[in-house]
Amino acid sequence: MKQPMRLLLYSHDTFGLGHTKRTISLGSAILEREPEAKVLYVTGSPIIQELRLPKGMDYVKIPSVTKCGPENYIPRYLKLRFYDLLRLRARLIGTVAEEFQPDIFIVDHAPIGMSGEILPTLRSLRKSRTKIVLGLRDVLDDPVIVRPLWEDQQIAGVMREFYDLILVYGMEEFFDPISEYGLPVDVRDKTRFTGYVHRPHVVLSANEVRRRLQIPAGPFVLITVGGGEDGCAVLRFVMAALHERPLEGFSVFVTTGPMCPDEIREEIVREGGENIIVTEFVEDLPS
């Protein structure tokens, strides 16, 4: 290509951190291979501003929603009817794509986006030179759930009409979503299994981790529930257990996750003792 590649990434990011983290990892890997690439990420993540993006990658934040049931969403913050919020998000995504004019559009997880919000963008980009890619984790859900849902949403037709390439972030020998979810042969023909997405990570020394997080000397227990949106019950059980039978000689480090409801986090802080450290978010959790 004569000009630096323009790559547009989309993930609806309605629940948890996994999709956001994976999308940032993909952007990082692309920029390592193509340092001059222009990588733009459209996301509904409510904590995108807390995450470190690689040099050369930026994001457009669309209004956040939260998942309250299978294919059931509500606005996370804005007091709008869901339909109005959905229309707003769809128009913002379409405008970004139109102005950015990507060479490649990578869609994460949801072939039509949340509640079909990217269908207008897919139709528009299909008329351009943009190559459109769908990235799927291998196991989406039980086939008994996915098959009727995808049939209702006409996903096979969407994959056939709009997508140039389908990437499965997994191993065909372990789980093959194309056959398990009943997709046709022509969809399989454009599918590639990549193996699992893994980012080599430089793990900080134990001393540096303790210094940054102010963890005292001696053994400690780490308690984490990911993003925290659905881990409240686990946190409550653990805190109750620690009060019932304190860990003598141990410090306890609790990271509630940035999506843990404020009232639950405040409850955990109130119940914590002097040897229990509670924090909302640790970006470098592997260390």
Disulfide bonds with the S-S distance in Angstrom:
none
